[in-house]
Amino acid sequence: MASVANGVSMMEKKMAETEKKKVIKPLKNFPMEEYINSGHRACQGCAEVLAVRHVLKAIGPDMVMAMATGCMEIISSPYPYTSWNVPWIHVAFENAAAVASGVESGLKALRRKKRVPDKDVTILAMGGDGGTTDIGFQALSGMMERGHKIIYVCVDNEAYMNTGIQRSSSTPFGATTTTSPAGKVAPAGQMTWKKDMTAIAAAHGIPYTATACPTFFNDLQKKILKAKEVQGPSYIHILSVCPTGWRVPPQKAIEYGQLAVDTGVFPLYEVENGIWKLNRKPKELKPVSEYFKGQGRYRHLDEKLTAEIQEKITARWNRLVELSGADKES
Amino acid sequence: MGQKVGIEVSIAAADAVGLCDVDVVAAYPITPQTHVVEHLAELCASGHLDAEFVPVESEHSAMSVCCGSAAVGARTFTATSAQGLALMSEIVFIASSMRLPMVMFLANRALSAPLSIWNDHSDTMMVRDCGWIQVFCKNGQEVYDAIFHAFRVAEDKRVSMPVMINVDGFGLTHVIEPIEFWTKEMVKEYLPPFEPLYTLHPDKVVTMGAFGMPEIFTEAKKALDVAMWNSAPVVVEAWNEMAKLTGRQYMPVETYKADGAETLILAMGSICETASIAVDRFREAGKKVGLVNLRLWRPLPKDELRKALSGAKDVVVLDRALTPGGANSPLTAEIRSLMYGETARPNIYNMVAGLGGRDVTPEDITTMLEKALADQHKGYYIYGVRG
C-alpha cells in the first residue's frame, strides 16, 4: 500500500560531496537537496528525469506530487522501492491532474478544519506528453478550468517512449516513431503537426503558463518558482530530450535541448496573466536542419520536407515574437 | 432520537453525507444520481456543510479526485450511476487496491445500449470484482442509515477500503419515504474522525501507488482478498452498534417468513419489498414460501447464506442483470457456486427480471416463482419478454 521513501544514503552523500568538488562554477542559491534519488531506472542520458530533478529542487520539500503512468513513474517506483523523497502518488495514466485536484481539495478542507498542520503545501501534478496532450487532456482541462492551485508539469519527450516509441499528438511533424513510420505513403513519418499544448493551457486563462527545457535549468527553476507563487493553476511544458526514442547518443541530450530552443523548434516563453513573453530570443534562429542532423527519428527527411518544416517553424516563431511584443523591443 | 420526516431518499442520503461532515465531494451529474449531488452542492454553497465540492468534468475524474482526497486523509464521497460507473471503473478497481477509504452512492441504472436511464443491476455487476465492500438497500431508511455505516466501515483502520451503497434508481432514489433522521450527537457517537494509517503530507513522506512486478502482484491481490474477508466482522459490528443507537438491526442476510419455507425467493435491493408482498400472498394461500434478502454482496456472507438456504427445497433467484452467453446471471451464479458443495442443496432457479426499469409487481414475482418450479429450468430464464 505505501512504503516509506528512504533518505539519501551515506554513500550517496559521499558521492554528492565528491561531485561537488568537481563543479567548476557553483551556482548561486542552487538547491543541493535531492528529491528524486539516483538509482532509478531511467535510460542513459534521459533529459526527462533531469527535468524532474530541477522541478523538484525548485519547489522544495513541502509538496505533494501526483504522477501519471509513464516513463517517470515506471523508472522510479517498482514496489517495494521508491526514488521519491517527497510524498508521491500514482493512480493511473490519464488522471494525474484529477488526482492532484483531489489532493489539493482534500488538503484545503483539512487545513481549514485544522486537521493538518497549517502550512503551505505545493501540489505538483506531472505527466508525459501522452498523459497530458492525449489521454490526460480532459482531466487537465478540468483541473485548469476549476482553478485548483496546482502546478501541472508536462515532461514532453514527444512520443509514448515507455511503451516503445509510439506517436502521440505531441510528436512533431516529420519524426518517425513505431506507429508513424516513414514510407511511400507517409514520407514524413508523423504527418501531423505537434499539438500546441502550452497555447491551449494559456487559452484556459490560468495565471501562469510557460515552456522550459532542462538544458536551460536556471530558466526552468525560475519558472517553477513563479508557478509556485501564483494563486491558481499553472502549466509548465518541458521539452525533454529522449536519446532512446529520438535515436541520439545519450551524451547529446543537453545539446539537442539547446538546438531545439535556438532553432525556434521549441521556443522558451511564458504567459503571465495573459501577457506573452519570450524568454530567450536568439539574434538569428539557427536552421532547423541543424537540429535534425544526427537525430535518427528525422533521418528520412529530404530537403523538401525540411523546407516545409522550416517554413512552419519560422511562421510560428514570428507569431510568437509578435504575440510577446518582442518585435517592438529592439 | 432524530426526527421522522417524509423526504425524497436522495435528499435524505445527501443530508446524511452532510451530517458525516464529509471533507470532499467529487461528482459528475448523471440521472438518477443527480438529486444527491445537487443537494450536497446546495449544502456546501449555503455554508451548512464545510466541504470542498469538486464539480469534475467526468466520472473518471470524479473517482480520481476521490483517490487523491482519500489519500490525504479527507473524508470522501461520490455518487454515480450506470455509464458514469462504467467510465470511472478503471479507477474504481485502483481505489480498492490502494486501500483508499471512500463512500460511493450508486444509483443503480441499466447500462446502455439501448440507452436507458432506468433501474437494473447491470451497472454494479460490471464492477462485481472491483474489491469494494458492496451493500444493497431495500428502502429509504436503509439508504439513509447505510451512509453512516459506510463511512464508519470504510475508514476503520481494520478495513481501510471503499464502500459502495447500491440504491435502485428512481424506484428508490426518487421516492418520498418516511425517514427517521439522526441527530448530530448520534453521528458523533457513531462515527469517529477519519484517521488513516498513511496520508500524503510533507511531514511524513510516503510513496503510494508503486507498480507491482510479477514477484509481488499476486501477494498484493491476496492481501486485498484477505482484507476483504477481514472486513466482514467490522461490517457486522458497525450494524450492531447502529442497532444500539437507532433500534434498527441490519444483517448481512435477512429473511422474511423463511422459517420452514420450502421455497425461497432470493434477491437484492428494493425488489425485496415487492417480493415480501408476494410472500405474504403465498403464505395466506397456505404455501410455504419465504424471502431471503441479501444485503451484503461483498464480502459475500457465505455462512449466513448457506444457513438461510440449506433448509429449502427450491430457491428462486431474482436477478436484475444478464450475462449474455453465460451459464447463468451474476447473482444466481454466485448462489449456485456457493451451494454446489452442500449435501442438502436446494434446486436453484434463475429468473432474470426488471431489466432497464421494467416494472416487477408482486404478481410478476408470483408468476416467476410458479414458472420456475414448473419448468425446473437449469439455466436462466428472461422473464416478461414480449412475444
HADDOCK unambig.tbl for C-alpha pairs under 7 A between the chains (distance, minus, plus):
assign (segid A and resid 1 and name CA) (segid B and resid 98 and name CA) 5.68 0.50 0.50
assign (segid A and resid 1 and name CA) (segid B and resid 99 and name CA) 6.94 0.50 0.50
assign (segid A and resid 1 and name CA) (segid B and resid 208 and name CA) 6.41 0.50 0.50
assign (segid A and resid 1 and name CA) (segid B and resid 209 and name CA) 7.00 0.50 0.50
assign (segid A and resid 2 and name CA) (segid B and resid 206 and name CA) 6.25 0.50 0.50
assign (segid A and resid 2 and name CA) (segid B and resid 207 and name CA) 5.59 0.50 0.50
assign (segid A and resid 2 and name CA) (segid B and resid 208 and name CA) 4.94 0.50 0.50
assign (segid A and resid 3 and name CA) (segid B and resid 206 and name CA) 5.82 0.50 0.50
assign (segid A and resid 3 and name CA) (segid B and resid 207 and name CA) 5.61 0.50 0.50
assign (segid A and resid 4 and name CA) (segid B and resid 205 and name CA) 6.28 0.50 0.50
assign (segid A and resid 4 and name CA) (segid B and resid 206 and name CA) 4.60 0.50 0.50
assign (segid A and resid 4 and name CA) (segid B and resid 207 and name CA) 6.26 0.50 0.50
assign (segid A and resid 5 and name CA) (segid B and resid 205 and name CA) 6.28 0.50 0.50
assign (segid A and resid 5 and name CA) (segid B and resid 206 and name CA) 5.70 0.50 0.50
assign (segid A and resid 5 and name CA) (segid B and resid 207 and name CA) 6.37 0.50 0.50
assign (segid A and resid 61 and name CA) (segid B and resid 202 and name CA) 6.64 0.50 0.50
assign (segid A and resid 62 and name CA) (segid B and resid 202 and name CA) 5.32 0.50 0.50
assign (segid A and resid 63 and name CA) (segid B and resid 202 and name CA) 6.00 0.50 0.50
assign (segid A and resid 64 and name CA) (segid B and resid 200 and name CA) 6.64 0.50 0.50
assign (segid A and resid 64 and name CA) (segid B and resid 201 and name CA) 6.45 0.50 0.50
assign (segid A and resid 64 and name CA) (segid B and resid 202 and name CA) 6.73 0.50 0.50
assign (segid A and resid 77 and name CA) (segid B and resid 210 and name CA) 4.87 0.50 0.50
assign (segid A and resid 77 and name CA) (segid B and resid 211 and name CA) 6.14 0.50 0.50
assign (segid A and resid 78 and name CA) (segid B and resid 210 and name CA) 5.84 0.50 0.50
assign (segid A and resid 78 and name CA) (segid B and resid 211 and name CA) 5.19 0.50 0.50
assign (segid A and resid 78 and name CA) (segid B and resid 212 and name CA) 6.26 0.50 0.50
assign (segid A and resid 78 and name CA) (segid B and resid 213 and name CA) 6.99 0.50 0.50
assign (segid A and resid 79 and name CA) (segid B and resid 210 and name CA) 5.25 0.50 0.50
assign (segid A and resid 79 and name CA) (segid B and resid 211 and name CA) 5.64 0.50 0.50
assign (segid A and resid 79 and name CA) (segid B and resid 212 and name CA) 5.60 0.50 0.50
assign (segid A and resid 82 and name CA) (segid B and resid 207 and name CA) 6.83 0.50 0.50
assign (segid A and resid 85 and name CA) (segid B and resid 205 and name CA) 6.70 0.50 0.50
assign (segid A and resid 86 and name CA) (segid B and resid 202 and name CA) 6.60 0.50 0.50
assign (segid A and resid 86 and name CA) (segid B and resid 205 and name CA) 5.59 0.50 0.50
assign (segid A and resid 87 and name CA) (segid B and resid 200 and name CA) 5.50 0.50 0.50
assign (segid A and resid 87 and name CA) (segid B and resid 201 and name CA) 6.05 0.50 0.50
assign (segid A and resid 87 and name CA) (segid B and resid 202 and name CA) 5.97 0.50 0.50
assign (segid A and resid 87 and name CA) (segid B and resid 205 and name CA) 4.68 0.50 0.50
assign (segid A and resid 87 and name CA) (segid B and resid 206 and name CA) 5.04 0.50 0.50
assign (segid A and resid 87 and name CA) (segid B and resid 207 and name CA) 5.88 0.50 0.50
assign (segid A and resid 88 and name CA) (segid B and resid 206 and name CA) 6.52 0.50 0.50
assign (segid A and resid 88 and name CA) (segid B and resid 207 and name CA) 4.88 0.50 0.50
assign (segid A and resid 88 and name CA) (segid B and resid 208 and name CA) 6.07 0.50 0.50
assign (segid A and resid 89 and name CA) (segid B and resid 207 and name CA) 6.02 0.50 0.50
assign (segid A and resid 89 and name CA) (segid B and resid 208 and name CA) 4.59 0.50 0.50
assign (segid A and resid 89 and name CA) (segid B and resid 209 and name CA) 5.67 0.50 0.50
assign (segid A and resid 90 and name CA) (segid B and resid 208 and name CA) 6.31 0.50 0.50
assign (segid A and resid 90 and name CA) (segid B and resid 209 and name CA) 4.75 0.50 0.50
assign (segid A and resid 90 and name CA) (segid B and resid 210 and name CA) 6.91 0.50 0.50
assign (segid A and resid 91 and name CA) (segid B and resid 94 and name CA) 6.90 0.50 0.50
assign (segid A and resid 91 and name CA) (segid B and resid 209 and name CA) 5.94 0.50 0.50
assign (segid A and resid 95 and name CA) (segid B and resid 61 and name CA) 6.58 0.50 0.50
assign (segid A and resid 95 and name CA) (segid B and resid 64 and name CA) 6.31 0.50 0.50
assign (segid A and resid 98 and name CA) (segid B and resid 61 and name CA) 5.31 0.50 0.50
assign (segid A and resid 98 and name CA) (segid B and resid 64 and name CA) 5.47 0.50 0.50
assign (segid A and resid 98 and name CA) (segid B and resid 65 and name CA) 5.13 0.50 0.50
assign (segid A and resid 99 and name CA) (segid B and resid 64 and name CA) 4.89 0.50 0.50
assign (segid A and resid 99 and name CA) (segid B and resid 65 and name CA) 4.71 0.50 0.50
assign (segid A and resid 99 and name CA) (segid B and resid 67 and name CA) 6.32 0.50 0.50
assign (segid A and resid 99 and name CA) (segid B and resid 68 and name CA) 4.52 0.50 0.50
assign (segid A and resid 100 and name CA) (segid B and resid 68 and name CA) 6.15 0.50 0.50
assign (segid A and resid 101 and name CA) (segid B and resid 65 and name CA) 5.81 0.50 0.50
assign (segid A and resid 102 and name CA) (segid B and resid 65 and name CA) 3.88 0.50 0.50
assign (segid A and resid 102 and name CA) (segid B and resid 66 and name CA) 5.90 0.50 0.50
assign (segid A and resid 102 and name CA) (segid B and resid 67 and name CA) 6.85 0.50 0.50
assign (segid A and resid 102 and name CA) (segid B and resid 68 and name CA) 4.23 0.50 0.50
assign (segid A and resid 102 and name CA) (segid B and resid 69 and name CA) 4.34 0.50 0.50
assign (segid A and resid 103 and name CA) (segid B and resid 68 and name CA) 4.48 0.50 0.50
assign (segid A and resid 103 and name CA) (segid B and resid 69 and name CA) 4.74 0.50 0.50
assign (segid A and resid 103 and name CA) (segid B and resid 72 and name CA) 6.12 0.50 0.50
assign (segid A and resid 105 and name CA) (segid B and resid 24 and name CA) 6.81 0.50 0.50
assign (segid A and resid 105 and name CA) (segid B and resid 52 and name CA) 6.00 0.50 0.50
assign (segid A and resid 105 and name CA) (segid B and resid 69 and name CA) 6.65 0.50 0.50
assign (segid A and resid 106 and name CA) (segid B and resid 23 and name CA) 6.65 0.50 0.50
assign (segid A and resid 106 and name CA) (segid B and resid 24 and name CA) 6.10 0.50 0.50
assign (segid A and resid 106 and name CA) (segid B and resid 69 and name CA) 4.49 0.50 0.50
assign (segid A and resid 106 and name CA) (segid B and resid 72 and name CA) 6.27 0.50 0.50
assign (segid A and resid 106 and name CA) (segid B and resid 74 and name CA) 5.23 0.50 0.50
assign (segid A and resid 107 and name CA) (segid B and resid 72 and name CA) 6.50 0.50 0.50
assign (segid A and resid 109 and name CA) (segid B and resid 23 and name CA) 5.85 0.50 0.50
assign (segid A and resid 109 and name CA) (segid B and resid 51 and name CA) 6.11 0.50 0.50
assign (segid A and resid 109 and name CA) (segid B and resid 52 and name CA) 6.21 0.50 0.50
assign (segid A and resid 110 and name CA) (segid B and resid 74 and name CA) 6.61 0.50 0.50
assign (segid A and resid 139 and name CA) (segid B and resid 61 and name CA) 6.26 0.50 0.50
assign (segid A and resid 142 and name CA) (segid B and resid 56 and name CA) 6.58 0.50 0.50
assign (segid A and resid 142 and name CA) (segid B and resid 57 and name CA) 5.60 0.50 0.50
